[in-house]
Amino acid sequence: MLITRRTMALGALSVLGACVSAGDRSGGGGVYRAPDPAPRIVPDAGWDAWVEGFKGRAAGRGISQGTLDAAFREAGFIPEVIEKDRNQTEFTRTLEDYLNIAASDERVSLGRQRYAQYGSTLAAIESRYGVEGNVVAAVWGLESFFGTRRGNVPVISALSTLAYEGRRAEFFESQLVAALKILQAGDISPGAMTGSWAGAMGHTQFIPTSYLAFAVDFTGDGRRDIWSEDPTDALASTAAYLAKSGWTRGLPWGMEVVVPAGFNAGLLGRGKGRSAAEWQGSGVRSADGRALAGGSIIAGGNGGGAPYFLLTQNFATILRYNNAQNYAIGVGHLSDRLLGRGAVQAAFGPDATGMTQGDRQALQRALSAAGFDTGGTDGVMGAKTRAAISAYQASVGLPVTGEPSLELLRRLR
């Protein structure tokens, strides 16, 4: 999730830039990569002047001089943060691509290990907050690849840089004040308060205002520590967020369903909910044999059609965490995979270019065989695959578009 999409409207919790939106290392689906180098702080007289003015405003909002001095002692202007904010790429991914990333073999494998490793902790969190452990773990998996991509940008420097830059000054100044309140409460030291370039922090990528609203000290050590190697407080804080947003224990987020031939497409769409009995009476069944739940059914296929997903009220609760349909389905599907359930059963069909996942994987294999590295053969047309396409097109004198096509696949075969 890019911070523009939810934080402005809903006071968002997370950024999701660490893994699904911006962490692709391959054609698209392999999402883990080594941490980026720490960003460089550079002298900037304008930032210095802005900070001096800000300190007066912060003091008026209850921030002590000692906190301000400690917070800004090592802080500074980070040009890279401005570059990232101004050059966010809004990838429009199909649900098929998104699930290939969100529930990649790599993520599911690591997730099952982490789910087993922290099983007793997640069970205790579920007992207190009523949010199933596999759901909490799935959020963890999408937000920071189970803690492996928590971000290494100094939060005070990042937020002050963005507030000073001014494009969304009011929002980022409010986050900066919230971050200072976190420091003042003693939950973390300024040097250890790191996160994403936009100020999202910890295992499940809380922005400061959401931290103040929802973070909890589950370990009982006196600090709400979402930054450390121990994810306990971060996982509990995520459960607290979902619980306060309306999560119902025991209700599935949704499920893949099979609709009968001739099913009325007018019944599809969020907001057109029916009871489980009504759906069953209409001939709908779950893809894996589970009992149906009440909710709405959507078509997730490329261009409509199968696969179909029945979405419950708990799906709407996940949307409170990140208001993006693909994200919420990704969390739900990954949560099922962590329990050992299988991948989506129905085929998604051809994409807008007329290519199936098999076609896209064949294109990646052909490009790699021709010496143009796609970084993987997952069928997701991510940045590395598009760069490989562009390089191939340039090498043979074709117009350089970076776009996949069946004609390109035929040419490479």
N, C-alpha and C positions, 0 to 999 in steps of 0.2 A: 504494500500500500504506500502510495506516495502521500506525503503529508498534506498536500493541497486537497486531497479528495475527502478527508473526513475531519481534519482538525478544525477547519474554519467553520464548518456547519455544526459539528457535534461535540467539539472539545475532545478530540480523539485520543485514544490510548496509544496507538502504535503507528509504526511507519512501514513495516514490512519491506523496507528497501533492502534489508540484510539478506534475504533469501530469495523470495519468489520474484519480486519486481526487478531487482538489480543485481542479483548475485549469480546470474547464469555464467557458467564457465564453458559450456558446450554449445551444441546447436540450440539448446534452450533448456532441456530438462535436467541435466546434471547441475545442481545448484550450489554445492559447496565449493568454496575456493579459499585459498589462504587469506588471512587478514591483510587488509591494505596497510601500507606504512602509515604511521601517525602523521597527521597533517602538519604543515609548517606554519608557525606563527611569525608574522612579519611586522615591522614597525609601521604605524599608521597614525599620523597626528590627528586626523579627523576622528578616528575611533577613540583616541585618548580623550579628546574634548567631549565626545558624546558620553563616554563613561563618567566623566566628572559631573556632567549634567544629570545623568541617570542616578547617580548615587544620592542626590538630593531627593529625587522622586521616590527612590527605594526606601530611604529613611522615613519618608512620610507614610510609607505602607508597612512600617514596623520592622524593617531590617536594621539590625544594629551596626554600628560603625565597625566593630570587631569582625562581624561576618563579612561586611563589604571588603575590609582590608584583606582578610584571608582569601576571599573568593577571587579577587582581582590581582593578587600578588603575582601570580604566574600566568594570568590570562593575557590574551592578546587577539589581534585581528588575524583571521584565517581566510585568505583569498579563495582557497579551494571550496570553502563552504558557500561562498557567493556563486562560484561557478556551478556547483551542483544544484543550487536553488534555481538558477536561471536556465539551466539546461536539462531539466527533468524530461525524460522521454516517457511519455504515456503509452506503454505497450498495450495494444488492443489484442488480447489473446482470446482464442476460443476457449470454451470450457474444457474441451479435449486437451488442448495444450496446457491449460492451467493445472488440470489434474495430473497430467504427465509430470509436471514439476512438483506440485504439492504432495503427490504420493509416488514419487520416483522410487525405484528399488533402493537406492542409497538412503533416502530419507526414511522409508518404511523400516529398513533393516536397523538403522541407528535408533529409530524411534522405539522399536520393540525392545532393543537393549536397554534404553533409558527407562522405558515403562516398567520393565522388570526390575531395574536397579533401584528405582524410586517408588516401587509399588506400595510399600508400607506408608511412605510419606503421602502419596497421592490418596491412599485409602483414608488416612487421618484427615486430610483436607476435605475429601468428599463427605466424611462423617460430619464435619463442622459446617460446611457451606452448602452441601446438597448438590454439588456439581460433580459429575462422574470424572474419575481420574483420567480416563482415556481422552476425554474432551479437553481437559486442561492441558494434557500432554500434547495434544494435537495443535493447540494454539502455540505452545512452546516451540513445536517443530516448525510451524510456518513462520513464526516471528524471528527466530534466531538459530534455526537448524539445531535445536536442542542445546542451546547455549554456546555453540561454536562460533557464532557471528554476532556478538553483543555490541560491537562498535567500540572504537578506540579514540574517538574525538572528544577533547575536553569540552564538557557541556557548557560551562560558563563562557568560554571563548566562542563556541559555536552560536549560542543564543544571542550573545551581545553583538557578535558580528552581524547576524541576521537582523536584529533590531536596529542597529546603526545603519545598515544598508537601506532600510526603509520601505522595501516593497510590501512587506506585511509587518510593519513596525509595531503596531499595537498588539497583534497576536504574539509575536516573539518577545516583546517586552513583558507581557503577562507571563509567559513561560519562564523568562529569566527571573522575575520576581518569585515565582513559585519554586524555582531551583534554589534560590537563595534561602527561602523558608525551609527547604529540606536540609540545607547545610546548617542553618541556624538551630534546627531541631537535633542535630548531631547524628543523623542517620548515616552520613557518609562524609568523608573529607573532600575538600576541593580537588585535590590531586587524583582521587579515586573515582570522582564523578565523571565517568566517560559514557559515551553513547554514540548514536548516529550523528551524521552531519546536521540533522534537524533537531537534535536534542532528545530523541527517544532513547530510553535507557533500559539496560538489564536484559534478563532472559526473555521477557515477554514484551519488551519495548514500550514501557510507559513514558508518555510525555509528562513533564513536571506537574501540571495541574491535575492530571488523572492520578498521578502518584499520590498527591495530597488527598484526593477524594477517596481512593480505594486501597492504597497499599496497607498491608498489615504486617505485624511482627509475629509470625507464626511460631518461630523458634523460641521466643520469649527471652531474647538476649538484650532487649531494650532498643533495638534498631530494626527498622524496616529495610532490610538489606537485599535489594534486587540485583546487586552488581557482582556479588562474590561468586566463586565457583559453586558453592552450595545454592541450588535453585529454590530451596524450600519457600522462602518468603515471596519470591516472584511467582511461584506456582499458586501459593495460597492467595496472593493478591489478585491473580487472574480469576480464581474461583470466586473471590469476594465480588469482583466486578460483575461477573456473569450472574451471580446470585442476586445482587441488587438490581440487575437489569431484567430479572424475571424468569430465570432458569427454573424449569420444573424437573425435579429428579425423577428418573424412570421413564421419561418421555424421550423417544429418539429424536435426533435433530431432523430426521427425514430418512428416506431410503430410496433406492432405485426401484421402480415399479414397471410392470408390463401392462400395457393397455390393450383392450380387445380390438379386433379388426372393426373398422367403422366407428371408432371412438369419436365422439363429438369434440372437435378441436376448440369449440367455444367454451368448453369447460376448463381449458388450460389457462394458467396464469396465476400469479400471486394475487391474493385477495379474493379468489374464487373457491374458498375452502368448503369442504364437505366432511361429514363424519366418516369414520372408518367403515361403518355399515353401509353408508350410501355409496362409497367408492367400491366396496366389495359387491354390492348389488348391481353396479355398473359394469362388472366384469374385470375390475382392476385387481391385480395381485402383486405381491412383492416379488422382486427378482430372485431373492434368496430364500423364500419360504417363510419369512417372518410374518407375524400378524401385522395387518395394516394399522395405521394411526390416522387420526383426523388431520386434515390440512389441505394445502393447495398442491396441484400438480403442474409442473412446468416441463416443457420440451427442451432438452439440453443439447440436441444434436446440431451439427453444423448446418445451418440453414433451417433448423426446426426438425421435429421428429425425434426418434429414439436417439439416445436413451432418455427416459422420462424419470423425473424425481418427484416424490411426494415430500413436501416440506411442511414441518410442524411449527408450532409457536416457538419451540426452542431454536429453530432456524432464525426466526426474527430476533431472538436474543443474541445470537452470534453476530447478526448485523449491527447490533448496538456496539459491538466491539470494533467492527470494521464494516462500514456500510457499502460493501461490494458483494454482489451475489456470488461471483466465482470464488471469492475468498471464503465465504461462509460455507459453500458446498465443499470447498477444499478442506476446511477444518473438519466438517462432518465426515467426509469420506476418509480422511486420514485417521480420524478417531476410530472408525470402523476397522481400518486396516491394522491398527495397533492391537485390536482384539483378535486378529487372525482372519477377519473376513476378507473376501476376495476383491479383485478389481471390478470396475464397472463391466457388466456383462454384455450389454448391447453395443454394437458398433456405432461410432459417431457419424460415419458417412463422409463423403468428400467435403473438403473445405471450399472456400470461395474461389480458389484457383482450380478446382476440380480434382485435387489430389487427396488421396486417402493417407492415413498415417503410414501405411506400407509404402506408398509412393514416395512420401517425404523421407522415410528411412532409406529407401533405395537411392534417392538423390544424394543423401549424405554419404552413403557408402561409395557411390560413384565419384563424387567429388574428392573424397579422401584417397581413393585409389588413383586418381589423376594427380595427386600431389597437393590438393587444396584442403587443408585440415579444417574439418567442421567441429572438432572437439568432442564428437560423440555421434551416435546414430539413434537418437531417441524420437526422431520425427518432429521435434519442435524447431521451428525456423527462427532461432534466436540470433543474437548479434554475430556470433562466430560463424554460423552457417551462412548468414547473409554476406558477411565479409568474404567467405570462401566463394560464394556465387559471383560476387563482384570481381574477385581476382581472376576467376576462370573466364568470365565474360570479357574482361580486358585482355586476357592472354590470347583469345581467339578472335578478337576484333568485333565482338558483339557490343551493342549498347549496354553500358554498365548500369544496371538497375538494382541488383542485389535481390531480385524477386524470384522465388521458385516458380516453376511451371512444368507442366507435362512435356512441353516441347524441349525444355532444357534437359529433362530426364532422358528423353529419347535421344537427344544429341550426345549425351554422355555414355549411353549404353553401347 
